[in-house]
Structures are given as C-alpha cells and as structure tokens.
Amino acid sequence: MATSGTASTFRPSISASSRLTHLRSPPSKVPNFTPLPSPRSRSFSVSCTIAKDPTFLMAEAENTKTAGSDPTLWKRPDSFGRFGKFGGKYVPETLMHALSELETAFYSLATDDDFQRELAGILKDYVGRESPLYFAERLTEHYRRENGEGPLIYLKREDLNHTGAHKINNAVAQALLAKRLGKKRIIAETGAGQHGVATATVCARFGLQCIIYMGAQDMERQALNVFRMRLLGAEVRGVHSGTATLKDATSEAIRDWVTNVETTHYILGSVAGPHPYPMMVRDFHAVIGKETRRQAMEKWGGKPDVLVACVGGGSNAMGLFHEFVDDTEVRMIGVEAAGFGLDSGKHAATLTKGDVGVLHGAMSYLLQDDDGQIIEPHSISAGLDYPGVGPEHSFLKDMGRAEYYSVTDEEALEAFKRVSRLEGIIPALETSHALAHLEKLCPTLPDGARVVLNFSGRGDKDVQTAIKYLEV
C-alpha cells in the first residue's frame, strides 16, 4: 500500500509568484461568438470559432515553434493558465475573484503538511489507494500472434477505488479544499454519474450540502447512479435544455456558480473549464501516473512503453499521462468516442474532427459548425458524450506528444463483452473505448512491449445500456 507521502502529493506546475496573474487574450482574431441566450433560454455556453486568417495562422506557428520539441521546457500551464494557445479564463467577471481565490488556496495547500497528511490518509484508508497494476494474462494471450510474439498488457485498476472509478481522487481533494475555503455548499456536473457519485460521497463524508447537475438523457441511461447520488444525500437536478447531456449539465452548474459564488464551491470533474481547473484536476489525479511509474519499476524494472486511456474531457488520461510527458520514449494514446462513425456526424471525437474554439471558460478543440455553434455529440458512453476536451490534451495533440484515435459504439460494446469474459472484470463503457483500441494497436507493437491501460471505471452502471445491444 502507498505511504502517506506518496498517496497524495501534488505539485503545482507554475510558480506560486505568478498565481494571481489574470489571463491576457492572445493577439488573434476571434470572431463569431455565440449570441447570449435569450431570457427564455436555459442554455448557457460560451463558444467561438477561430478565424483561419493568415495573421492567426502565422502567430499559431510561431507559438508552436517557441514551445519547442523538448517537453521539459514546456509550461503546462504558463502564468496565464495557458497550455500553448489553449486554456485560459473565458468567464464572467463575477467568477474571476473565485478563480483567483481557488488558485491561491491550491498553491498554499501544496506545501501545507496538515492538508497533505489528511489527504493522504483519506486516499489510503477511505478511497483504497494505491490501486493495483494488474497483468492481464488472458487479454495478453488474446493478442498474441501466431509466432508467439505480442505485447504485454497491464491494467491500472482505478475501478477498484471507492465508488468504482478514478473520479474520487479529485473529488476528495477538492472537498478538502472547499472546507479550507469555508464553502459548505458544493455543486458538480456529471455525465456518466461517476463524478456525481464521487462528489455526493465526499459531501456525505464531510457533511457538505451537495447539488448535482445531470442531463435528463444521462439520468435515464444512468438511473443506477442517480439513485446512488440521492441515497448519499445529494440533490440531483435534471437538465432538459440543449441535448440534455454533459455539456448542458456543465452549463447549468456554471450558471449556479455565478449566482452563488460567495457560498459555493464548484467541484468540476474533468481537466476542462477555466484555469486553474485543468491544472488542479490533473494534479489531483496525477497520483495515477506516479503509482504507475513506481509499480512498473517494481514489476519489470523500467517504464511502460505505451500508455492508453479513454478521453472525453480527459481527466483519467491526464492523470496517467502527466507523470510521463517528459519521457518522450513513452507513447501516450488517448481514445475518443467515434459513436456511429466519424463520417456519420454522430460522434464525440473532438480531437479528431474538432476545431479550435472556446467552451465552458477555456480555449480548446470543439465540435462546432462554421458559425461557432456547438454540434451535438453522440456516444453510447455518457462520460464521453461531450463536445469539448481538456485544453492540455489539445496542446499535447498539436505538439505531437500524444496520439489520439477513436472507437465506435459497436467496437466499444464488443470490448465490453470481450474483457468481461477474458478477465472477469466488467469495464465501464468509457474504459471499453480504450480497451477496444487494443484491437488496432496490439498487432503493430513489438514483442514484449509493455502497455499500461488506465482501467478508469467499472461497468455496473452500464449494464442496463449494454443489455439493449448485446446478446449474451
């Protein structure tokens, strides 16, 4: 098991001296902002499309050139909360003080021994860290080639955490942070329900008021998690605007926060949103990669050759990737939701098919039309059904440091069934997307290559969805 010193330590990625610096807009042309919602509209999101004019393209090329190809020199993020051109704070002035307060508290607690000890103890004794790095023997055998060669597959078992997913790492840390800020009312958004359950869990543990925003469509396909949240004492508010999925739940949570910012802390569940959330959520999940490095050294005396994780907003992937970004010999592969297919128009493959724009307070890749309006995403997985992605993933894509691919609903369902039968572990449909990509990845890998796949969640919540499609 992890010691208190290794279970919880997080280190900010920019100097504390710059933590109060506000964002400056980049010198680029940013037209076509979405009009403000009418009084009758309940939809709230900020999105835009970046003009592809020569001035912007030249500035973009210069920014990439300045960043260089050496990851150790990259600022992730810089003092303005940007990963290259991505990230930032595109929020109402009402929230600027709260974001600055949050950033200040985050840096302060990074060196607060009492906070670190409390967090380490909860991660160890309540969450159940460290999670195992499990050698998937039968899955490895499944991908062995006729000549006996093939990669070795390991699963980082985040599904064994309390509440059944990686989400609890961030929820625990942010709940403790909220207590230090004196905020007793907690709000959160959720798609698949795992972040909602994790937030409701920690609010019950610490005696905090909890309100969860969830799209009406997601509430229907994740009814089990809705019950779990309510059982834990949370109020679950259904969101019926827009597509009634994660994007709309996030918009509603932001609206609540704007209205109640003095008394409320928003436990954002992914590496998205305005700075400092992408950095903070990543660092609270970085324990995944730190444990993986240590466990790999213990098991085979080296690093993984390939890291694989599903990507919606991207928190579980960044939790695994962050530790290894500077190790350029380690491949990092994110797997998005291709839905009905990339050419169908019904997918959530933001990094594969998206354009640069602004949504929910940060610049990143988005699924949007020529006018900057968000295109409705689709995935069988509620946790991947989001039209944006964390800004650091966008940066890693543009820098060529990480690779991003996509998997269809059908391929994910087949992986859901395959891994259940080969390893006796039922994966979440989100995780199933990463597992499905092994079908394309493994035949290309050399003999003995060690693949670590982040098994981000268990699939109990998805059984009712899978029943509609699978014959077993």
Protein Blocks (a to p, Z undefined) as FASTA:
>chain_A
ZZfklmmoccdfbdfklmmpccddddbddehiacdddfkbcbdcddddddfbfklmmmmm
mmmmmnopafklpccddfkopahjggcjdddfklmmmmmmmmmmmmmmmmmmklmmmmmm
mmmmmnopacdddddfklmmmmpcfkopacddddddfklpghhiaklmmmmmmmmmmmmn
opabdcdddfklmmmmmmmmmmmmnopacdddddfklmmmmmmmmmmmmmnopacdddfe
hjlpaklmmmmmmmmmmmmmmmpccddfbfedjdfklmmmmmmmmmmmmmmmmmmmmmno
pacfbdcdddfkommmmmmmmmmmmmmmbccdddddekjojklopacbfklmmccddeeh
iacdddddfkopacddddfblklmcfbdcfklmmmmmnomaccddddfklmmmmmmmmmm
mnopacdfklmmmmmmmmmmmmmpcehiacddddfbccklmmmmmmmmpcZZ
